[in-house]
Amino acid sequence: MKPLIVLGIDIDRLAGGRHGHYVIDDPMREHPRTKRAFRGVQWILAAEVVVGLSAIVIAAVLQASGTQVGFAGWFRGVVVLLMTLTLFFFAWRAQQGYYWGYQRLRLFSQIFPIITLIVATIPGLYPYWLVIEQIVFAVLMIGIADFLTSDHMRDAFPSPKRKAELEARGQD
């Protein structure tokens, strides 16, 4: 795999750190279960984009009709959309076999639902429709985490340390 270079910056090294160029073996990347998991992740991320765009459209319609949406509502809508686009990038790199992309996507899909649901419980922060949007967002993220934490996907994307241990024992 060729590293992603943008404006002279090695994006994989920047995003993945010292293991930015560590790529899983082709047989696991090309495995039907791996491909199926990433198709599921892509569909859920597409649904997340629809949810994010819907929140912005609803906010715009409410604002145009004279209902004050507030900074928190607008900020939430824009941030969710930008986060989802970032997750698409992580998913793309993970599909190409980059461990860092898989690791980041898995991590965020496990953390974002918790943060989202906690923030949704803050009284008066968001209008009711946006609280519902946050719950839908969290449920979709849990779906992504479910795909990525399956036994197959964890075996397909061993950490560099785990892979070295397996190779040392001759279990590659």
Backbone as CSV, one residue per row, in Angstrom:
resi,resn,N_x,N_y,N_z,CA_x,CA_y,CA_z,C_x,C_y,C_z
1,MET,0.838,-1.182,0.000,0.000,0.000,0.000,0.882,1.244,0.000
2,LYS,0.444,2.201,-0.757,1.179,3.452,-0.807,0.625,4.386,0.259
3,PRO,1.507,5.058,0.992,1.024,6.012,1.984,0.313,7.178,1.306
4,LEU,-0.624,7.751,2.001,-1.374,8.894,1.504,-0.585,10.164,1.803
5,ILE,-0.135,10.828,0.743,0.642,12.058,0.875,-0.200,13.206,0.332
6,VAL,-0.444,14.216,1.167,-1.200,15.399,0.760,-0.367,16.625,1.125
7,LEU,-0.085,17.444,0.132,0.727,18.643,0.320,2.048,18.325,1.021
8,GLY,2.629,17.185,0.663,3.899,16.781,1.234,3.798,16.194,2.640
9,ILE,2.576,16.053,3.151,2.377,15.516,4.498,1.936,14.062,4.381
10,ASP,2.600,13.183,5.074,2.250,11.768,5.114,1.074,11.607,6.087
11,ILE,-0.121,11.566,5.540,-1.341,11.527,6.349,-1.401,10.263,7.207
12,ASP,-0.980,9.130,6.660,-1.022,7.892,7.434,-0.107,7.975,8.652
13,ARG,1.057,8.536,8.468,1.998,8.687,9.597,1.444,9.686,10.604
14,LEU,0.866,10.763,10.114,0.291,11.784,10.997,-0.870,11.205,11.807
15,ALA,-1.773,10.495,11.145,-2.959,9.965,11.813,-2.680,8.683,12.583
16,GLY,-1.744,7.881,12.093,-1.499,6.579,12.693,-0.296,6.498,13.602
17,GLY,0.485,7.556,13.659,1.660,7.529,14.523,2.719,6.565,14.016
18,ARG,3.439,5.974,14.934,4.562,5.117,14.553,4.128,3.883,13.774
19,HIS,2.868,3.488,13.906,2.353,2.336,13.165,1.499,2.781,11.965
20,GLY,1.707,4.003,11.523,0.900,4.558,10.443,0.977,3.801,9.136
21,HIS,2.063,3.064,8.916,2.200,2.331,7.661,1.975,0.833,7.824
22,TYR,1.562,0.418,9.020,1.290,-0.999,9.275,-0.036,-1.374,8.612
23,VAL,0.052,-2.346,7.714,-1.114,-2.796,6.945,-1.313,-4.280,7.212
24,ILE,-2.559,-4.690,7.348,-2.848,-6.106,7.589,-2.582,-6.913,6.330
25,ASP,-2.497,-8.211,6.493,-2.235,-9.099,5.367,-3.406,-9.100,4.388
26,ASP,-3.087,-9.218,3.091,-4.114,-9.195,2.044,-5.202,-10.253,2.203
27,PRO,-4.868,-11.495,2.574,-5.947,-12.487,2.706,-7.025,-12.063,3.710
28,MET,-6.632,-11.414,4.792,-7.627,-10.969,5.773,-8.369,-9.729,5.267
29,ARG,-7.656,-8.871,4.578,-8.302,-7.667,4.027,-9.315,-8.040,2.968
30,GLU,-9.008,-9.064,2.183,-9.876,-9.488,1.090,-10.905,-10.547,1.517
31,HIS,-10.865,-10.959,2.752,-11.776,-11.995,3.247,-13.233,-11.517,3.098
32,PRO,-14.143,-12.389,2.669,-15.550,-11.986,2.495,-16.192,-11.397,3.757
33,ARG,-15.829,-11.909,4.924,-16.413,-11.375,6.160,-15.889,-9.968,6.454
34,THR,-14.641,-9.712,6.113,-14.081,-8.370,6.293,-14.782,-7.395,5.355
35,LYS,-14.922,-7.806,4.107,-15.590,-6.940,3.125,-17.045,-6.677,3.519
36,ARG,-17.725,-7.716,3.993,-19.122,-7.574,4.414,-19.243,-6.609,5.598
37,ALA,-18.316,-6.716,6.542,-18.335,-5.814,7.700,-18.167,-4.367,7.257
38,PHE,-17.246,-4.129,6.340,-17.039,-2.759,5.887,-18.204,-2.241,5.041
39,ARG,-18.876,-3.127,4.308,-20.092,-2.689,3.607,-21.137,-2.229,4.615
40,GLY,-21.283,-2.989,5.686,-22.219,-2.599,6.741,-21.847,-1.266,7.366
41,VAL,-20.564,-1.095,7.632,-20.087,0.166,8.211,-20.373,1.322,7.258
42,GLN,-20.123,1.124,5.962,-20.370,2.195,4.981,-21.851,2.578,4.944
43,TRP,-22.731,1.588,4.984,-24.169,1.880,4.978,-24.578,2.652,6.230
44,ILE,-24.039,2.260,7.371,-24.381,2.970,8.610,-23.826,4.392,8.578
45,LEU,-22.609,4.547,8.075,-22.053,5.900,7.959,-22.881,6.758,7.003
46,ALA,-23.378,6.153,5.936,-24.259,6.899,5.015,-25.529,7.341,5.749
47,ALA,-26.065,6.459,6.578,-27.243,6.827,7.376,-26.894,7.957,8.348
48,GLU,-25.681,7.933,8.890,-25.229,9.004,9.783,-25.175,10.347,9.042
49,VAL,-24.739,10.326,7.789,-24.720,11.556,6.989,-26.146,12.075,6.803
50,VAL,-27.076,11.181,6.524,-28.481,11.580,6.371,-28.997,12.188,7.678
51,VAL,-28.666,11.567,8.795,-29.084,12.091,10.100,-28.481,13.479,10.329
52,GLY,-27.196,13.625,10.040,-26.533,14.914,10.217,-27.104,16.000,9.315
53,LEU,-27.320,15.665,8.046,-27.919,16.642,7.122,-29.341,16.980,7.533
54,SER,-30.073,15.985,7.993,-31.455,16.223,8.438,-31.489,17.205,9.603
55,ALA,-30.558,17.058,10.526,-30.502,17.973,11.664,-30.257,19.406,11.204
56,ILE,-29.362,19.565,10.237,-29.076,20.914,9.730,-30.279,21.473,8.974
57,VAL,-30.951,20.638,8.179,-32.136,21.083,7.439,-33.257,21.466,8.404
58,ILE,-33.486,20.635,9.404,-34.529,20.946,10.395,-34.199,22.251,11.106
59,ALA,-32.944,22.429,11.493,-32.539,23.671,12.156,-32.765,24.876,11.244
60,ALA,-32.442,24.739,9.964,-32.620,25.848,9.015,-34.101,26.172,8.837
61,VAL,-34.925,25.139,8.720,-36.374,25.359,8.560,-36.952,26.024,9.811
62,LEU,-36.572,25.544,10.971,-37.061,26.149,12.222,-36.601,27.593,12.352
63,GLN,-35.334,27.839,12.034,-34.799,29.198,12.111,-35.537,30.118,11.139
64,ALA,-35.799,29.621,9.921,-36.504,30.424,8.918,-37.945,30.717,9.331
65,SER,-38.530,29.814,10.111,-39.914,30.023,10.538,-40.002,30.833,11.828
66,GLY,-38.851,31.281,12.330,-38.851,32.147,13.497,-38.535,31.460,14.816
67,THR,-38.335,30.173,14.798,-37.981,29.449,16.018,-36.470,29.513,16.201
68,GLN,-36.048,29.959,17.356,-34.622,30.090,17.636,-34.019,28.708,17.890
69,VAL,-33.022,28.345,17.119,-32.364,27.051,17.271,-31.234,27.152,18.297
70,GLY,-30.527,28.232,18.303,-29.450,28.437,19.262,-28.127,27.891,18.759
71,PHE,-27.073,28.416,19.343,-25.729,28.032,18.943,-25.483,26.540,19.145
72,ALA,-25.925,25.989,20.273,-25.669,24.571,20.583,-26.271,23.663,19.512
73,GLY,-27.462,23.990,19.040,-28.108,23.178,18.009,-27.357,23.210,16.693
74,TRP,-26.963,24.412,16.274,-26.208,24.532,15.030,-24.843,23.860,15.148
75,PHE,-24.190,24.086,16.265,-22.876,23.497,16.485,-22.961,21.977,16.440
76,ARG,-23.952,21.418,17.108,-24.142,19.970,17.142,-24.334,19.424,15.726
77,GLY,-25.191,20.055,14.946,-25.458,19.579,13.586,-24.222,19.575,12.708
78,VAL,-23.469,20.639,12.761,-22.267,20.757,11.932,-21.191,19.784,12.411
79,VAL,-21.005,19.689,13.714,-19.969,18.808,14.257,-20.267,17.344,13.920
80,VAL,-21.522,16.931,14.057,-21.878,15.544,13.735,-21.574,15.248,12.275
81,LEU,-21.893,16.157,11.405,-21.623,15.957,9.988,-20.117,15.863,9.718
82,LEU,-19.336,16.737,10.312,-17.886,16.699,10.118,-17.269,15.440,10.739
83,MET,-17.760,15.024,11.902,-17.273,13.788,12.515,-17.556,12.593,11.617
84,THR,-18.740,12.567,11.046,-19.107,11.445,10.191,-18.221,11.394,8.956
85,LEU,-17.922,12.533,8.381,-17.019,12.550,7.228,-15.621,12.075,7.616
86,THR,-15.176,12.419,8.810,-13.891,11.931,9.303,-13.931,10.418,9.476
87,LEU,-15.040,9.898,9.973,-15.173,8.451,10.149,-15.166,7.731,8.800
88,PHE,-15.736,8.367,7.767,-15.657,7.800,6.415,-14.193,7.663,5.990
89,PHE,-13.382,8.659,6.304,-11.966,8.605,5.963,-11.285,7.452,6.693
90,PHE,-11.560,7.316,7.991,-10.983,6.204,8.758,-11.418,4.868,8.164
91,ALA,-12.690,4.760,7.811,-13.210,3.509,7.237,-12.524,3.209,5.900
92,TRP,-12.318,4.225,5.093,-11.651,4.041,3.802,-10.242,3.499,3.992
93,ARG,-9.494,4.093,4.931,-8.129,3.624,5.162,-8.135,2.222,5.779
94,ALA,-9.085,1.947,6.658,-9.183,0.607,7.245,-9.507,-0.427,6.171
95,GLN,-10.387,-0.095,5.241,-10.704,-1.018,4.154,-9.479,-1.318,3.308
96,GLN,-8.558,-0.395,3.241,-7.324,-0.610,2.501,-6.302,-1.380,3.324
97,GLY,-6.683,-1.725,4.552,-5.835,-2.556,5.391,-5.038,-1.838,6.452
98,TYR,-5.189,-0.537,6.551,-4.430,0.220,7.541,-5.008,0.004,8.939
99,TYR,-4.161,-0.550,9.805,-4.579,-0.832,11.175,-5.038,0.433,11.886
100,TRP,-4.329,1.543,11.681,-4.681,2.767,12.382,-6.100,3.212,12.032
101,GLY,-6.516,3.049,10.779,-7.871,3.438,10.387,-8.913,2.603,11.111
102,TYR,-8.664,1.302,11.161,-9.566,0.398,11.887,-9.599,0.756,13.365
103,GLN,-8.441,0.959,13.954,-8.353,1.252,15.380,-9.098,2.543,15.724
104,ARG,-8.886,3.586,14.937,-9.551,4.865,15.205,-11.065,4.739,15.030
105,LEU,-11.470,4.075,13.959,-12.900,3.908,13.697,-13.555,3.116,14.826
106,ARG,-12.923,2.052,15.252,-13.468,1.238,16.341,-13.533,2.038,17.639
107,LEU,-12.469,2.759,17.947,-12.429,3.557,19.169,-13.543,4.603,19.197
108,PHE,-13.644,5.375,18.113,-14.648,6.434,18.088,-16.070,5.885,18.069
109,SER,-16.264,4.736,17.428,-17.611,4.164,17.397,-18.023,3.626,18.771
110,GLN,-17.070,3.426,19.646,-17.388,3.002,21.007,-17.507,4.185,21.964
111,ILE,-16.777,5.255,21.706,-16.785,6.413,22.604,-17.896,7.406,22.269
112,PHE,-18.096,7.694,20.975,-19.083,8.702,20.587,-20.488,8.424,21.124
113,PRO,-20.971,7.176,21.103,-22.330,6.962,21.638,-22.445,7.320,23.124
114,ILE,-21.413,7.035,23.890,-21.451,7.346,25.319,-21.503,8.855,25.522
115,ILE,-20.605,9.555,24.847,-20.563,11.016,24.977,-21.879,11.625,24.502
116,THR,-22.358,11.145,23.362,-23.584,11.678,22.785,-24.770,11.501,23.726
117,LEU,-24.900,10.330,24.302,-26.030,10.073,25.196,-25.911,10.855,26.503
118,ILE,-24.697,11.037,26.993,-24.517,11.854,28.201,-24.908,13.295,27.921
119,VAL,-24.440,13.838,26.800,-24.764,15.226,26.448,-26.264,15.384,26.217
120,ALA,-26.898,14.369,25.662,-28.344,14.436,25.404,-29.148,14.539,26.689
121,THR,-28.575,14.092,27.810,-29.308,14.137,29.077,-29.185,15.469,29.803
122,ILE,-28.374,16.387,29.294,-28.234,17.698,29.934,-29.528,18.477,29.700
123,PRO,-30.250,18.773,30.761,-31.552,19.446,30.608,-31.432,20.814,29.939
124,GLY,-32.269,21.028,28.930,-32.368,22.324,28.277,-31.269,22.659,27.291
125,LEU,-30.285,21.794,27.136,-29.196,22.105,26.203,-29.682,22.067,24.763
126,TYR,-30.439,21.031,24.428,-30.930,20.866,23.062,-32.451,20.751,23.065
127,PRO,-33.063,21.177,21.957,-34.502,20.946,21.823,-34.786,19.447,21.665
128,TYR,-36.028,19.074,21.905,-36.424,17.669,21.894,-36.034,16.968,20.591
129,TRP,-36.254,17.605,19.433,-35.958,16.965,18.155,-34.465,16.661,18.017
130,LEU,-33.620,17.501,18.604,-32.182,17.273,18.515,-31.732,16.177,19.491
131,VAL,-32.420,16.057,20.610,-32.136,14.953,21.528,-32.442,13.625,20.825
132,ILE,-33.558,13.579,20.095,-33.907,12.377,19.323,-32.821,12.095,18.283
133,GLU,-32.345,13.139,17.617,-31.279,12.978,16.619,-30.032,12.396,17.269
134,GLN,-29.714,12.847,18.467,-28.534,12.338,19.157,-28.704,10.861,19.511
135,ILE,-29.878,10.479,19.915,-30.129,9.069,20.246,-29.985,8.207,18.999
136,VAL,-30.530,8.667,17.878,-30.402,7.921,16.615,-28.932,7.818,16.222
137,PHE,-28.205,8.928,16.342,-26.769,8.931,16.047,-26.046,7.891,16.903
138,ALA,-26.332,7.860,18.203,-25.666,6.923,19.114,-25.982,5.476,18.756
139,VAL,-27.235,5.195,18.430,-27.616,3.823,18.071,-26.891,3.377,16.803
140,LEU,-26.793,4.262,15.824,-26.074,3.929,14.596,-24.588,3.684,14.879
141,MET,-24.008,4.500,15.745,-22.592,4.312,16.086,-22.373,2.978,16.800
142,ILE,-23.319,2.585,17.617,-23.225,1.283,18.285,-23.239,0.170,17.235
143,GLY,-24.008,0.358,16.166,-24.025,-0.613,15.069,-22.660,-0.742,14.413
144,ILE,-21.981,0.383,14.220,-20.629,0.350,13.646,-19.682,-0.395,14.592
145,ALA,-19.777,-0.075,15.874,-18.919,-0.750,16.858,-19.171,-2.247,16.856
146,ASP,-20.414,-2.641,16.669,-20.751,-4.067,16.642,-20.044,-4.772,15.480
147,PHE,-20.068,-4.166,14.310,-19.353,-4.741,13.160,-17.858,-4.859,13.439
148,LEU,-17.271,-3.803,13.995,-15.818,-3.726,14.132,-15.250,-4.540,15.287
149,THR,-16.076,-4.895,16.255,-15.568,-5.643,17.404,-15.891,-7.132,17.309
150,SER,-16.341,-7.577,16.145,-16.589,-9.005,15.981,-15.263,-9.760,16.089
151,ASP,-15.353,-11.039,16.413,-14.140,-11.853,16.522,-13.344,-11.826,15.219
152,HIS,-14.065,-11.930,14.099,-13.367,-11.936,12.809,-12.587,-10.641,12.593
153,MET,-13.219,-9.505,12.856,-12.546,-8.229,12.590,-11.363,-8.023,13.538
154,ARG,-11.487,-8.443,14.771,-10.345,-8.322,15.683,-9.203,-9.228,15.240
155,ASP,-9.539,-10.406,14.690,-8.494,-11.290,14.153,-7.899,-10.739,12.861
156,ALA,-8.737,-10.098,12.053,-8.274,-9.541,10.782,-7.330,-8.362,10.997
157,PHE,-7.541,-7.604,12.070,-6.743,-6.410,12.345,-5.969,-6.563,13.659
158,PRO,-4.997,-7.481,13.696,-4.212,-7.603,14.922,-3.321,-6.373,15.084
159,SER,-3.119,-5.977,16.315,-2.207,-4.855,16.564,-0.806,-5.269,16.125
160,PRO,0.053,-4.317,15.837,1.430,-4.671,15.461,2.107,-5.536,16.530
161,LYS,1.851,-5.237,17.785,2.450,-6.017,18.873,1.913,-7.454,18.858
162,ARG,0.610,-7.599,18.709,0.010,-8.938,18.694,0.494,-9.738,17.489
163,LYS,0.597,-9.086,16.336,1.076,-9.767,15.137,2.509,-10.262,15.330
164,ALA,3.347,-9.436,15.935,4.739,-9.836,16.196,4.785,-11.036,17.150
165,GLU,3.920,-11.031,18.146,3.876,-12.168,19.091,3.439,-13.442,18.382
166,LEU,2.427,-13.330,17.515,1.952,-14.497,16.763,3.027,-15.032,15.833
167,GLU,3.743,-14.127,15.168,4.818,-14.544,14.270,5.949,-15.204,15.036
168,ALA,6.241,-14.695,16.218,7.318,-15.266,17.044,6.969,-16.692,17.487
169,ARG,5.674,-16.952,17.670,5.231,-18.287,18.050,4.955,-19.169,16.840
170,GLY,5.082,-18.582,15.645,4.845,-19.332,14.416,3.379,-19.571,14.134
171,GLN,2.521,-18.684,14.615,1.073,-18.846,14.426,0.516,-17.833,13.438
172,ASP,1.282,-17.354,12.537,0.816,-16.351,11.581,-0.121,-16.928,10.570
